[in-house]
Structures are given as structure tokens and as C-alpha cells.
Amino acid sequence: MMKLEEEAGNGSSLWFYTDNVDELYKAFQTRHAESQSDDPLRIQFSEELNDTFYRARQFGICDPNGYVLYFIKSVEQ
């Protein structure tokens, strides 16, 4: 899914649907923790892992070009 906006960054957000959202979050957390604070490729989270009101589990990161990338998994009740 893609969302275009007129706001900060380049104005676009991308959603990637995956069954492995928890594993990806842990991998990105590890990469973030292992990198130096001045590393331009350091993972920057825009949204921590959370369960949404629309029955999904997601988190977001900012890529170096200003896109916000969301990783999301549908959660069944």
C-alpha cells in the first residue's frame, strides 16, 4: 500500500504486509543497537511495534530518502 502526502520528507509512506512483523522488528532493533549514532544508515523508528485499532500489528522506520516504511501484519481476533 502507498500513501502520498504533502507533509515532511518526500511525502510518501509505504506499507509492506508480512507474516514476520515481530521478527523484522527485532532485526531492525538489533541493527539500530549495533550501529553508531552518527551512522547515516542507522535505523530510525518512526513508530514502535504496536497493535492498532484496525486489528493489525505494525511498526515504522524512516529510510535515508525520507520515506516512512511500515511493516504490518493482520491480526485475527
N, CA, C, O and CB atoms as a CASP TS submission, in Angstrom:
PFRMAT TS
TARGET T0000
AUTHOR 0000-0000-0000
METHOD Language model
MODEL 1
PARENT N/A
ATOM      1  N   MET     1       0.849  -1.155   0.000  1.00  0.00           N
ATOM      2  CA  MET     1       0.000   0.000   0.000  1.00  0.00           C
ATOM      3  C   MET     1       0.903   1.229   0.000  1.00  0.00           C
ATOM      4  O   MET     1       1.995   1.192   0.568  1.00  0.00           O
ATOM      5  CB  MET     1      -0.971  -0.008   1.216  1.00  0.00           C
ATOM      6  N   MET     2       0.471   2.291  -0.616  1.00  0.00           N
ATOM      7  CA  MET     2       1.241   3.531  -0.672  1.00  0.00           C
ATOM      8  C   MET     2       0.337   4.703  -0.316  1.00  0.00           C
ATOM      9  O   MET     2      -0.826   4.744  -0.718  1.00  0.00           O
ATOM     10  CB  MET     2       1.874   3.731  -2.076  1.00  0.00           C
ATOM     11  N   LYS     3       0.877   5.656   0.440  1.00  0.00           N
ATOM     12  CA  LYS     3       0.130   6.843   0.843  1.00  0.00           C
ATOM     13  C   LYS     3       0.944   8.067   0.448  1.00  0.00           C
ATOM     14  O   LYS     3       2.106   8.182   0.839  1.00  0.00           O
ATOM     15  CB  LYS     3      -0.172   6.835   2.381  1.00  0.00           C
ATOM     16  N   LEU     4       0.367   8.970  -0.309  1.00  0.00           N
ATOM     17  CA  LEU     4       1.028  10.205  -0.712  1.00  0.00           C
ATOM     18  C   LEU     4       0.525  11.351   0.147  1.00  0.00           C
ATOM     19  O   LEU     4      -0.677  11.491   0.373  1.00  0.00           O
ATOM     20  CB  LEU     4       0.787  10.499  -2.208  1.00  0.00           C
ATOM     21  N   GLU     5       1.449  12.163   0.621  1.00  0.00           N
ATOM     22  CA  GLU     5       1.099  13.305   1.466  1.00  0.00           C
ATOM     23  C   GLU     5       1.876  14.521   1.025  1.00  0.00           C
ATOM     24  O   GLU     5       2.844  14.415   0.272  1.00  0.00           O
ATOM     25  CB  GLU     5       1.372  13.003   2.949  1.00  0.00           C
ATOM     26  N   GLU     6       1.451  15.669   1.495  1.00  0.00           N
ATOM     27  CA  GLU     6       2.123  16.924   1.193  1.00  0.00           C
ATOM     28  C   GLU     6       3.031  17.374   2.341  1.00  0.00           C
ATOM     29  O   GLU     6       3.548  18.491   2.324  1.00  0.00           O
ATOM     30  CB  GLU     6       1.095  18.003   0.889  1.00  0.00           C
ATOM     31  N   GLU     7       3.225  16.497   3.346  1.00  0.00           N
ATOM     32  CA  GLU     7       3.944  16.886   4.557  1.00  0.00           C
ATOM     33  C   GLU     7       5.440  16.630   4.454  1.00  0.00           C
ATOM     34  O   GLU     7       5.999  16.564   3.360  1.00  0.00           O
ATOM     35  CB  GLU     7       3.386  16.147   5.748  1.00  0.00           C
ATOM     36  N   ALA     8       6.076  16.488   5.606  1.00  0.00           N
ATOM     37  CA  ALA     8       7.526  16.333   5.721  1.00  0.00           C
ATOM     38  C   ALA     8       8.058  15.164   4.903  1.00  0.00           C
ATOM     39  O   ALA     8       7.303  14.304   4.450  1.00  0.00           O
ATOM     40  CB  ALA     8       7.909  16.151   7.168  1.00  0.00           C
ATOM     41  N   GLY     9       9.363  15.155   4.727  1.00  0.00           N
ATOM     42  CA  GLY     9      10.011  14.112   3.945  1.00  0.00           C
ATOM     43  C   GLY     9       9.674  14.304   2.480  1.00  0.00           C
ATOM     44  O   GLY     9       9.512  15.435   2.022  1.00  0.00           O
ATOM     45  N   ASN    10       9.570  13.242   1.762  1.00  0.00           N
ATOM     46  CA  ASN    10       9.214  13.370   0.360  1.00  0.00           C
ATOM     47  C   ASN    10       7.709  13.230   0.160  1.00  0.00           C
ATOM     48  O   ASN    10       7.222  13.299  -0.968  1.00  0.00           O
ATOM     49  CB  ASN    10       9.954  12.329  -0.470  1.00  0.00           C
ATOM     50  N   GLY    11       6.971  13.034   1.255  1.00  0.00           N
ATOM     51  CA  GLY    11       5.524  12.986   1.176  1.00  0.00           C
ATOM     52  C   GLY    11       4.937  11.619   0.907  1.00  0.00           C
ATOM     53  O   GLY    11       3.757  11.520   0.568  1.00  0.00           O
ATOM     54  N   SER    12       5.716  10.565   1.047  1.00  0.00           N
ATOM     55  CA  SER    12       5.194   9.230   0.760  1.00  0.00           C
ATOM     56  C   SER    12       5.469   8.270   1.900  1.00  0.00           C
ATOM     57  O   SER    12       6.496   8.348   2.575  1.00  0.00           O
ATOM     58  CB  SER    12       5.796   8.691  -0.525  1.00  0.00           C
ATOM     59  N   SER    13       4.528   7.367   2.095  1.00  0.00           N
ATOM     60  CA  SER    13       4.693   6.265   3.045  1.00  0.00           C
ATOM     61  C   SER    13       4.364   4.979   2.310  1.00  0.00           C
ATOM     62  O   SER    13       3.485   4.946   1.449  1.00  0.00           O
ATOM     63  CB  SER    13       3.780   6.445   4.319  1.00  0.00           C
ATOM     64  N   LEU    14       5.076   3.931   2.658  1.00  0.00           N
ATOM     65  CA  LEU    14       4.843   2.631   2.045  1.00  0.00           C
ATOM     66  C   LEU    14       4.564   1.611   3.132  1.00  0.00           C
ATOM     67  O   LEU    14       5.223   1.609   4.172  1.00  0.00           O
ATOM     68  CB  LEU    14       6.049   2.196   1.183  1.00  0.00           C
ATOM     69  N   TRP    15       3.580   0.734   2.895  1.00  0.00           N
ATOM     70  CA  TRP    15       3.254  -0.345   3.826  1.00  0.00           C
ATOM     71  C   TRP    15       3.614  -1.670   3.173  1.00  0.00           C
ATOM     72  O   TRP    15       3.243  -1.939   2.031  1.00  0.00           O
ATOM     73  CB  TRP    15       1.746  -0.312   4.229  1.00  0.00           C
ATOM     74  N   PHE    16       4.346  -2.495   3.922  1.00  0.00           N
ATOM     75  CA  PHE    16       4.723  -3.822   3.463  1.00  0.00           C
ATOM     76  C   PHE    16       4.047  -4.839   4.365  1.00  0.00           C
ATOM     77  O   PHE    16       4.309  -4.881   5.567  1.00  0.00           O
ATOM     78  CB  PHE    16       6.272  -4.008   3.461  1.00  0.00           C
ATOM     79  N   TYR    17       3.193  -5.645   3.800  1.00  0.00           N
ATOM     80  CA  TYR    17       2.498  -6.672   4.572  1.00  0.00           C
ATOM     81  C   TYR    17       3.388  -7.903   4.693  1.00  0.00           C
ATOM     82  O   TYR    17       3.965  -8.363   3.708  1.00  0.00           O
ATOM     83  CB  TYR    17       1.141  -7.040   3.915  1.00  0.00           C
ATOM     84  N   THR    18       3.493  -8.436   5.920  1.00  0.00           N
ATOM     85  CA  THR    18       4.358  -9.577   6.196  1.00  0.00           C
ATOM     86  C   THR    18       3.787 -10.406   7.339  1.00  0.00           C
ATOM     87  O   THR    18       3.095  -9.885   8.214  1.00  0.00           O
ATOM     88  CB  THR    18       5.786  -9.109   6.532  1.00  0.00           C
ATOM     89  N   ASP    19       4.079 -11.680   7.321  1.00  0.00           N
ATOM     90  CA  ASP    19       3.710 -12.537   8.448  1.00  0.00           C
ATOM     91  C   ASP    19       4.782 -12.521   9.529  1.00  0.00           C
ATOM     92  O   ASP    19       4.589 -13.096  10.600  1.00  0.00           O
ATOM     93  CB  ASP    19       3.471 -13.970   7.971  1.00  0.00           C
ATOM     94  N   ASN    20       5.903 -11.871   9.263  1.00  0.00           N
ATOM     95  CA  ASN    20       7.061 -11.876  10.162  1.00  0.00           C
ATOM     96  C   ASN    20       7.325 -10.511  10.791  1.00  0.00           C
ATOM     97  O   ASN    20       8.484 -10.131  10.956  1.00  0.00           O
ATOM     98  CB  ASN    20       8.292 -12.330   9.411  1.00  0.00           C
ATOM     99  N   VAL    21       6.296  -9.778  11.139  1.00  0.00           N
ATOM    100  CA  VAL    21       6.480  -8.419  11.643  1.00  0.00           C
ATOM    101  C   VAL    21       7.291  -8.389  12.939  1.00  0.00           C
ATOM    102  O   VAL    21       8.122  -7.499  13.120  1.00  0.00           O
ATOM    103  CB  VAL    21       5.128  -7.763  11.867  1.00  0.00           C
ATOM    104  N   ASP    22       7.065  -9.344  13.841  1.00  0.00           N
ATOM    105  CA  ASP    22       7.817  -9.348  15.102  1.00  0.00           C
ATOM    106  C   ASP    22       9.295  -9.639  14.866  1.00  0.00           C
ATOM    107  O   ASP    22      10.159  -9.018  15.485  1.00  0.00           O
ATOM    108  CB  ASP    22       7.231 -10.383  16.070  1.00  0.00           C
ATOM    109  N   GLU    23       9.585 -10.580  13.975  1.00  0.00           N
ATOM    110  CA  GLU    23      10.974 -10.931  13.669  1.00  0.00           C
ATOM    111  C   GLU    23      11.690  -9.768  12.987  1.00  0.00           C
ATOM    112  O   GLU    23      12.851  -9.490  13.287  1.00  0.00           O
ATOM    113  CB  GLU    23      11.030 -12.183  12.777  1.00  0.00           C
ATOM    114  N   LEU    24      10.995  -9.087  12.064  1.00  0.00           N
ATOM    115  CA  LEU    24      11.594  -7.925  11.404  1.00  0.00           C
ATOM    116  C   LEU    24      11.884  -6.809  12.399  1.00  0.00           C
ATOM    117  O   LEU    24      12.938  -6.175  12.347  1.00  0.00           O
ATOM    118  CB  LEU    24      10.675  -7.410  10.297  1.00  0.00           C
ATOM    119  N   TYR    25      10.944  -6.577  13.303  1.00  0.00           N
ATOM    120  CA  TYR    25      11.130  -5.534  14.317  1.00  0.00           C
ATOM    121  C   TYR    25      12.373  -5.829  15.159  1.00  0.00           C
ATOM    122  O   TYR    25      13.180  -4.935  15.414  1.00  0.00           O
ATOM    123  CB  TYR    25       9.878  -5.425  15.227  1.00  0.00           C
ATOM    124  N   LYS    26      12.525  -7.069  15.584  1.00  0.00           N
ATOM    125  CA  LYS    26      13.700  -7.455  16.378  1.00  0.00           C
ATOM    126  C   LYS    26      14.984  -7.280  15.583  1.00  0.00           C
ATOM    127  O   LYS    26      15.989  -6.817  16.121  1.00  0.00           O
ATOM    128  CB  LYS    26      13.577  -8.909  16.851  1.00  0.00           C
ATOM    129  N   ALA    27      14.958  -7.646  14.301  1.00  0.00           N
ATOM    130  CA  ALA    27      16.145  -7.488  13.450  1.00  0.00           C
ATOM    131  C   ALA    27      16.514  -6.015  13.296  1.00  0.00           C
ATOM    132  O   ALA    27      17.691  -5.661  13.372  1.00  0.00           O
ATOM    133  CB  ALA    27      15.904  -8.119  12.065  1.00  0.00           C
ATOM    134  N   PHE    28      15.512  -5.151  13.078  1.00  0.00           N
ATOM    135  CA  PHE    28      15.787  -3.717  12.963  1.00  0.00           C
ATOM    136  C   PHE    28      16.270  -3.132  14.291  1.00  0.00           C
ATOM    137  O   PHE    28      17.137  -2.258  14.304  1.00  0.00           O
ATOM    138  CB  PHE    28      14.532  -2.974  12.489  1.00  0.00           C
ATOM    139  N   GLN    29      15.717  -3.608  15.400  1.00  0.00           N
ATOM    140  CA  GLN    29      16.180  -3.150  16.718  1.00  0.00           C
ATOM    141  C   GLN    29      17.648  -3.521  16.931  1.00  0.00           C
ATOM    142  O   GLN    29      18.436  -2.717  17.428  1.00  0.00           O
ATOM    143  CB  GLN    29      15.307  -3.759  17.843  1.00  0.00           C
ATOM    144  N   THR    30      18.001  -4.744  16.550  1.00  0.00           N
ATOM    145  CA  THR    30      19.388  -5.192  16.689  1.00  0.00           C
ATOM    146  C   THR    30      20.316  -4.335  15.845  1.00  0.00           C
ATOM    147  O   THR    30      21.369  -3.906  16.317  1.00  0.00           O
ATOM    148  CB  THR    30      19.522  -6.669  16.290  1.00  0.00           C
ATOM    149  N   ARG    31      19.932  -4.083  14.594  1.00  0.00           N
ATOM    150  CA  ARG    31      20.754  -3.244  13.700  1.00  0.00           C
ATOM    151  C   ARG    31      20.911  -1.844  14.284  1.00  0.00           C
ATOM    152  O   ARG    31      21.997  -1.268  14.243  1.00  0.00           O
ATOM    153  CB  ARG    31      20.122  -3.162  12.281  1.00  0.00           C
ATOM    154  N   HIS    32      19.831  -1.304  14.823  1.00  0.00           N
ATOM    155  CA  HIS    32      19.869   0.029  15.439  1.00  0.00           C
ATOM    156  C   HIS    32      20.831   0.037  16.630  1.00  0.00           C
ATOM    157  O   HIS    32      21.646   0.951  16.762  1.00  0.00           O
ATOM    158  CB  HIS    32      18.447   0.463  15.892  1.00  0.00           C
ATOM    159  N   ALA    33      20.740  -0.965  17.486  1.00  0.00           N
ATOM    160  CA  ALA    33      21.572  -1.028  18.693  1.00  0.00           C
ATOM    161  C   ALA    33      23.046  -1.224  18.360  1.00  0.00           C
ATOM    162  O   ALA    33      23.913  -0.745  19.091  1.00  0.00           O
ATOM    163  CB  ALA    33      21.098  -2.157  19.600  1.00  0.00           C
ATOM    164  N   GLU    34      23.341  -1.921  17.268  1.00  0.00           N
ATOM    165  CA  GLU    34      24.729  -2.206  16.904  1.00  0.00           C
ATOM    166  C   GLU    34      25.386  -1.080  16.126  1.00  0.00           C
ATOM    167  O   GLU    34      26.607  -1.082  15.971  1.00  0.00           O
ATOM    168  CB  GLU    34      24.793  -3.465  16.097  1.00  0.00           C
ATOM    169  N   SER    35      24.620  -0.124  15.637  1.00  0.00           N
ATOM    170  CA  SER    35      25.198   0.946  14.831  1.00  0.00           C
ATOM    171  C   SER    35      25.562   2.152  15.694  1.00  0.00           C
ATOM    172  O   SER    35      25.031   2.343  16.788  1.00  0.00           O
ATOM    173  CB  SER    35      24.225   1.363  13.726  1.00  0.00           C
ATOM    174  N   GLN    36      26.467   2.945  15.177  1.00  0.00           N
ATOM    175  CA  GLN    36      26.892   4.170  15.854  1.00  0.00           C
ATOM    176  C   GLN    36      25.855   5.270  15.618  1.00  0.00           C
ATOM    177  O   GLN    36      25.173   5.270  14.593  1.00  0.00           O
ATOM    178  CB  GLN    36      28.298   4.621  15.354  1.00  0.00           C
ATOM    179  N   SER    37      25.738   6.197  16.553  1.00  0.00           N
ATOM    180  CA  SER    37      24.729   7.253  16.443  1.00  0.00           C
ATOM    181  C   SER    37      24.958   8.161  15.235  1.00  0.00           C
ATOM    182  O   SER    37      24.013   8.786  14.753  1.00  0.00           O
ATOM    183  CB  SER    37      24.716   8.086  17.709  1.00  0.00           C
ATOM    184  N   ASP    38      26.205   8.246  14.733  1.00  0.00           N
ATOM    185  CA  ASP    38      26.478   9.091  13.565  1.00  0.00           C
ATOM    186  C   ASP    38      26.439   8.316  12.246  1.00  0.00           C
ATOM    187  O   ASP    38      26.750   8.874  11.193  1.00  0.00           O
ATOM    188  CB  ASP    38      27.830   9.756  13.718  1.00  0.00           C
ATOM    189  N   ASP    39      26.063   7.044  12.294  1.00  0.00           N
ATOM    190  CA  ASP    39      25.965   6.215  11.101  1.00  0.00           C
ATOM    191  C   ASP    39      24.760   6.671  10.277  1.00  0.00           C
ATOM    192  O   ASP    39      23.633   6.615  10.769  1.00  0.00           O
ATOM    193  CB  ASP    39      25.846   4.706  11.477  1.00  0.00           C
ATOM    194  N   PRO    40      24.969   7.125   9.027  1.00  0.00           N
ATOM    195  CA  PRO    40      23.843   7.607   8.220  1.00  0.00           C
ATOM    196  C   PRO    40      22.839   6.507   7.868  1.00  0.00           C
ATOM    197  O   PRO    40      21.710   6.808   7.481  1.00  0.00           O
ATOM    198  CB  PRO    40      24.364   8.233   6.948  1.00  0.00           C
ATOM    199  N   LEU    41      23.233   5.243   7.997  1.00  0.00           N
ATOM    200  CA  LEU    41      22.329   4.136   7.698  1.00  0.00           C
ATOM    201  C   LEU    41      21.704   3.529   8.954  1.00  0.00           C
ATOM    202  O   LEU    41      21.086   2.466   8.892  1.00  0.00           O
ATOM    203  CB  LEU    41      23.070   3.064   6.933  1.00  0.00           C
ATOM    204  N   ARG    42      21.864   4.201  10.089  1.00  0.00           N
ATOM    205  CA  ARG    42      21.277   3.714  11.336  1.00  0.00           C
ATOM    206  C   ARG    42      19.758   3.714  11.235  1.00  0.00           C
ATOM    207  O   ARG    42      19.164   4.670  10.735  1.00  0.00           O
ATOM    208  CB  ARG    42      21.737   4.577  12.531  1.00  0.00           C
ATOM    209  N   ILE    43      19.140   2.658  11.702  1.00  0.00           N
ATOM    210  CA  ILE    43      17.684   2.548  11.667  1.00  0.00           C
ATOM    211  C   ILE    43      17.071   3.598  12.587  1.00  0.00           C
ATOM    212  O   ILE    43      17.447   3.714  13.754  1.00  0.00           O
ATOM    213  CB  ILE    43      17.227   1.123  12.079  1.00  0.00           C
ATOM    214  N   GLN    44      16.128   4.355  12.049  1.00  0.00           N
ATOM    215  CA  GLN    44      15.380   5.335  12.832  1.00  0.00           C
ATOM    216  C   GLN    44      13.910   4.920  12.818  1.00  0.00           C
ATOM    217  O   GLN    44      13.286   4.867  11.758  1.00  0.00           O
ATOM    218  CB  GLN    44      15.569   6.794  12.263  1.00  0.00           C
ATOM    219  N   PHE    45      13.367   4.631  13.981  1.00  0.00           N
ATOM    220  CA  PHE    45      11.969   4.215  14.072  1.00  0.00           C
ATOM    221  C   PHE    45      11.053   5.426  14.059  1.00  0.00           C
ATOM    222  O   PHE    45      11.276   6.386  14.797  1.00  0.00           O
ATOM    223  CB  PHE    45      11.733   3.384  15.339  1.00  0.00           C
ATOM    224  N   SER    46      10.025   5.385  13.225  1.00  0.00           N
ATOM    225  CA  SER    46       9.003   6.431  13.234  1.00  0.00           C
ATOM    226  C   SER    46       7.815   6.008  14.091  1.00  0.00           C
ATOM    227  O   SER    46       7.032   6.840  14.549  1.00  0.00           O
ATOM    228  CB  SER    46       8.541   6.749  11.800  1.00  0.00           C
ATOM    229  N   GLU    47       7.697   4.690  14.300  1.00  0.00           N
ATOM    230  CA  GLU    47       6.623   4.144  15.117  1.00  0.00           C
ATOM    231  C   GLU    47       7.093   2.801  15.682  1.00  0.00           C
ATOM    232  O   GLU    47       7.527   1.924  14.935  1.00  0.00           O
ATOM    233  CB  GLU    47       5.299   3.983  14.285  1.00  0.00           C
ATOM    234  N   GLU    48       7.004   2.651  16.987  1.00  0.00           N
ATOM    235  CA  GLU    48       7.395   1.386  17.622  1.00  0.00           C
ATOM    236  C   GLU    48       6.338   0.320  17.326  1.00  0.00           C
ATOM    237  O   GLU    48       5.214   0.640  16.939  1.00  0.00           O
ATOM    238  CB  GLU    48       7.576   1.568  19.166  1.00  0.00           C
ATOM    239  N   LEU    49       6.701  -0.919  17.507  1.00  0.00           N
ATOM    240  CA  LEU    49       5.792  -2.032  17.280  1.00  0.00           C
ATOM    241  C   LEU    49       4.554  -1.872  18.165  1.00  0.00           C
ATOM    242  O   LEU    49       4.669  -1.661  19.372  1.00  0.00           O
ATOM    243  CB  LEU    49       6.498  -3.384  17.560  1.00  0.00           C
ATOM    244  N   ASN    50       3.386  -1.973  17.564  1.00  0.00           N
ATOM    245  CA  ASN    50       2.147  -1.793  18.325  1.00  0.00           C
ATOM    246  C   ASN    50       0.996  -2.513  17.630  1.00  0.00           C
ATOM    247  O   ASN    50       1.065  -2.840  16.445  1.00  0.00           O
ATOM    248  CB  ASN    50       1.820  -0.290  18.493  1.00  0.00           C
ATOM    249  N   ASP    51      -0.061  -2.747  18.401  1.00  0.00           N
ATOM    250  CA  ASP    51      -1.295  -3.320  17.878  1.00  0.00           C
ATOM    251  C   ASP    51      -2.273  -2.174  17.661  1.00  0.00           C
ATOM    252  O   ASP    51      -2.534  -1.385  18.568  1.00  0.00           O
ATOM    253  CB  ASP    51      -1.890  -4.407  18.850  1.00  0.00           C
ATOM    254  N   THR    52      -2.802  -2.094  16.464  1.00  0.00           N
ATOM    255  CA  THR    52      -3.669  -0.978  16.097  1.00  0.00           C
ATOM    256  C   THR    52      -5.137  -1.293  16.341  1.00  0.00           C
ATOM    257  O   THR    52      -5.507  -2.445  16.567  1.00  0.00           O
ATOM    258  CB  THR    52      -3.460  -0.611  14.643  1.00  0.00           C
ATOM    259  N   PHE    53      -5.964  -0.259  16.295  1.00  0.00           N
ATOM    260  CA  PHE    53      -7.399  -0.434  16.474  1.00  0.00           C
ATOM    261  C   PHE    53      -8.023  -1.158  15.276  1.00  0.00           C
ATOM    262  O   PHE    53      -9.122  -1.701  15.388  1.00  0.00           O
ATOM    263  CB  PHE    53      -8.074   0.925  16.682  1.00  0.00           C
ATOM    264  N   TYR    54      -7.335  -1.169  14.141  1.00  0.00           N
ATOM    265  CA  TYR    54      -7.876  -1.840  12.957  1.00  0.00           C
ATOM    266  C   TYR    54      -7.342  -3.266  12.802  1.00  0.00           C
ATOM    267  O   TYR    54      -7.231  -3.787  11.692  1.00  0.00           O
ATOM    268  CB  TYR    54      -7.549  -1.032  11.709  1.00  0.00           C
ATOM    269  N   ARG    55      -7.013  -3.887  13.944  1.00  0.00           N
ATOM    270  CA  ARG    55      -6.611  -5.288  14.051  1.00  0.00           C
ATOM    271  C   ARG    55      -5.386  -5.617  13.196  1.00  0.00           C
ATOM    272  O   ARG    55      -5.393  -6.544  12.386  1.00  0.00           O
ATOM    273  CB  ARG    55      -7.764  -6.183  13.652  1.00  0.00           C
ATOM    274  N   ALA    56      -4.355  -4.836  13.403  1.00  0.00           N
ATOM    275  CA  ALA    56      -3.076  -5.077  12.742  1.00  0.00           C
ATOM    276  C   ALA    56      -1.961  -4.840  13.742  1.00  0.00           C
ATOM    277  O   ALA    56      -2.141  -4.138  14.737  1.00  0.00           O
ATOM    278  CB  ALA    56      -2.903  -4.166  11.493  1.00  0.00           C
ATOM    279  N   ARG    57      -0.824  -5.424  13.473  1.00  0.00           N
ATOM    280  CA  ARG    57       0.387  -5.229  14.284  1.00  0.00           C
ATOM    281  C   ARG    57       1.401  -4.611  13.346  1.00  0.00           C
ATOM    282  O   ARG    57       1.683  -5.167  12.285  1.00  0.00           O
ATOM    283  CB  ARG    57       0.925  -6.593  14.932  1.00  0.00           C
ATOM    284  N   GLN    58       1.961  -3.454  13.727  1.00  0.00           N
ATOM    285  CA  GLN    58       2.832  -2.752  12.801  1.00  0.00           C
ATOM    286  C   GLN    58       3.895  -1.929  13.513  1.00  0.00           C
ATOM    287  O   GLN    58       3.804  -1.655  14.709  1.00  0.00           O
ATOM    288  CB  GLN    58       2.018  -1.862  11.908  1.00  0.00           C
ATOM    289  N   PHE    59       4.909  -1.543  12.739  1.00  0.00           N
ATOM    290  CA  PHE    59       5.915  -0.569  13.159  1.00  0.00           C
ATOM    291  C   PHE    59       6.391   0.163  11.919  1.00  0.00           C
ATOM    292  O   PHE    59       6.173  -0.291  10.796  1.00  0.00           O
ATOM    293  CB  PHE    59       7.112  -1.255  13.908  1.00  0.00           C
ATOM    294  N   GLY    60       7.042   1.297  12.127  1.00  0.00           N
ATOM    295  CA  GLY    60       7.522   2.085  11.004  1.00  0.00           C
ATOM    296  C   GLY    60       8.954   2.539  11.211  1.00  0.00           C
ATOM    297  O   GLY    60       9.394   2.773  12.337  1.00  0.00           O
ATOM    298  N   ILE    61       9.678   2.662  10.096  1.00  0.00           N
ATOM    299  CA  ILE    61      11.036   3.195  10.104  1.00  0.00           C
ATOM    300  C   ILE    61      11.142   4.281   9.040  1.00  0.00           C
ATOM    301  O   ILE    61      10.351   4.319   8.098  1.00  0.00           O
ATOM    302  CB  ILE    61      12.086   2.067   9.857  1.00  0.00           C
ATOM    303  N   CYS    62      12.122   5.159   9.199  1.00  0.00           N
ATOM    304  CA  CYS    62      12.405   6.190   8.207  1.00  0.00           C
ATOM    305  C   CYS    62      13.598   5.736   7.383  1.00  0.00           C
ATOM    306  O   CYS    62      14.625   5.344   7.936  1.00  0.00           O
ATOM    307  CB  CYS    62      12.679   7.574   8.881  1.00  0.00           C
ATOM    308  N   ASP    63      13.465   5.787   6.059  1.00  0.00           N
ATOM    309  CA  ASP    63      14.615   5.434   5.244  1.00  0.00           C
ATOM    310  C   ASP    63      15.432   6.692   4.971  1.00  0.00           C
ATOM    311  O   ASP    63      14.939   7.799   5.186  1.00  0.00           O
ATOM    312  CB  ASP    63      14.172   4.758   3.918  1.00  0.00           C
ATOM    313  N   PRO    64      16.670   6.547   4.501  1.00  0.00           N
ATOM    314  CA  PRO    64      17.548   7.717   4.299  1.00  0.00           C
ATOM    315  C   PRO    64      17.010   8.744   3.312  1.00  0.00           C
ATOM    316  O   PRO    64      17.462   9.889   3.322  1.00  0.00           O
ATOM    317  CB  PRO    64      18.890   7.257   3.825  1.00  0.00           C
ATOM    318  N   ASN    65      16.050   8.369   2.454  1.00  0.00           N
ATOM    319  CA  ASN    65      15.496   9.295   1.469  1.00  0.00           C
ATOM    320  C   ASN    65      14.242  10.015   1.948  1.00  0.00           C
ATOM    321  O   ASN    65      13.638  10.779   1.195  1.00  0.00           O
ATOM    322  CB  ASN    65      15.187   8.558   0.205  1.00  0.00           C
ATOM    323  N   GLY    66      13.845   9.776   3.199  1.00  0.00           N
ATOM    324  CA  GLY    66      12.697  10.468   3.756  1.00  0.00           C
ATOM    325  C   GLY    66      11.388   9.709   3.683  1.00  0.00           C
ATOM    326  O   GLY    66      10.367  10.197   4.168  1.00  0.00           O
ATOM    327  N   TYR    67      11.394   8.530   3.088  1.00  0.00           N
ATOM    328  CA  TYR    67      10.179   7.714   3.080  1.00  0.00           C
ATOM    329  C   TYR    67       9.956   7.120   4.462  1.00  0.00           C
ATOM    330  O   TYR    67      10.912   6.851   5.188  1.00  0.00           O
ATOM    331  CB  TYR    67      10.269   6.591   2.014  1.00  0.00           C
ATOM    332  N   VAL    68       8.699   6.917   4.824  1.00  0.00           N
ATOM    333  CA  VAL    68       8.372   6.162   6.026  1.00  0.00           C
ATOM    334  C   VAL    68       7.904   4.796   5.550  1.00  0.00           C
ATOM    335  O   VAL    68       6.955   4.692   4.773  1.00  0.00           O
ATOM    336  CB  VAL    68       7.273   6.890   6.911  1.00  0.00           C
ATOM    337  N   LEU    69       8.572   3.752   6.019  1.00  0.00           N
ATOM    338  CA  LEU    69       8.261   2.384   5.632  1.00  0.00           C
ATOM    339  C   LEU    69       7.595   1.687   6.802  1.00  0.00           C
ATOM    340  O   LEU    69       8.173   1.589   7.884  1.00  0.00           O
ATOM    341  CB  LEU    69       9.535   1.622   5.186  1.00  0.00           C
ATOM    342  N   TYR    70       6.386   1.206   6.590  1.00  0.00           N
ATOM    343  CA  TYR    70       5.646   0.499   7.621  1.00  0.00           C
ATOM    344  C   TYR    70       5.641  -0.990   7.298  1.00  0.00           C
ATOM    345  O   TYR    70       5.492  -1.381   6.141  1.00  0.00           O
ATOM    346  CB  TYR    70       4.201   1.045   7.741  1.00  0.00           C
ATOM    347  N   PHE    71       5.802  -1.801   8.309  1.00  0.00           N
ATOM    348  CA  PHE    71       5.720  -3.249   8.187  1.00  0.00           C
ATOM    349  C   PHE    71       4.525  -3.664   9.025  1.00  0.00           C
ATOM    350  O   PHE    71       4.428  -3.307  10.199  1.00  0.00           O
ATOM    351  CB  PHE    71       7.057  -3.971   8.654  1.00  0.00           C
ATOM    352  N   ILE    72       3.625  -4.410   8.430  1.00  0.00           N
ATOM    353  CA  ILE    72       2.333  -4.650   9.055  1.00  0.00           C
ATOM    354  C   ILE    72       1.880  -6.091   8.862  1.00  0.00           C
ATOM    355  O   ILE    72       2.156  -6.717   7.838  1.00  0.00           O
ATOM    356  CB  ILE    72       1.292  -3.697   8.492  1.00  0.00           C
ATOM    357  N   LYS    73       1.187  -6.594   9.857  1.00  0.00           N
ATOM    358  CA  LYS    73       0.606  -7.931   9.814  1.00  0.00           C
ATOM    359  C   LYS    73      -0.827  -7.844  10.316  1.00  0.00           C
ATOM    360  O   LYS    73      -1.088  -7.229  11.350  1.00  0.00           O
ATOM    361  CB  LYS    73       1.440  -8.944  10.664  1.00  0.00           C
ATOM    362  N   SER    74      -1.751  -8.453   9.594  1.00  0.00           N
ATOM    363  CA  SER    74      -3.131  -8.512  10.063  1.00  0.00           C
ATOM    364  C   SER    74      -3.197  -9.435  11.265  1.00  0.00           C
ATOM    365  O   SER    74      -2.551 -10.482  11.296  1.00  0.00           O
ATOM    366  CB  SER    74      -4.089  -8.995   8.939  1.00  0.00           C
ATOM    367  N   VAL    75      -3.992  -9.034  12.263  1.00  0.00           N
ATOM    368  CA  VAL    75      -4.140  -9.825  13.490  1.00  0.00           C
ATOM    369  C   VAL    75      -5.578 -10.288  13.567  1.00  0.00           C
ATOM    370  O   VAL    75      -6.505  -9.482  13.487  1.00  0.00           O
ATOM    371  CB  VAL    75      -3.742  -9.002  14.770  1.00  0.00           C
ATOM    372  N   GLU    76      -5.761 -11.582  13.721  1.00  0.00           N
ATOM    373  CA  GLU    76      -7.114 -12.111  13.838  1.00  0.00           C
ATOM    374  C   GLU    76      -7.564 -12.039  15.278  1.00  0.00           C
ATOM    375  O   GLU    76      -6.760 -12.149  16.203  1.00  0.00           O
ATOM    376  CB  GLU    76      -7.192 -13.555  13.321  1.00  0.00           C
ATOM    377  N   GLN    77      -8.861 -11.851  15.458  1.00  0.00           N
ATOM    378  CA  GLN    77      -9.401 -11.774  16.812  1.00  0.00           C
ATOM    379  C   GLN    77      -9.533 -13.133  17.414  1.00  0.00           C
ATOM    380  O   GLN    77      -9.973 -13.262  18.556  1.00  0.00           O
ATOM    381  CB  GLN    77     -10.736 -11.081  16.824  1.00  0.00           C
TER
END
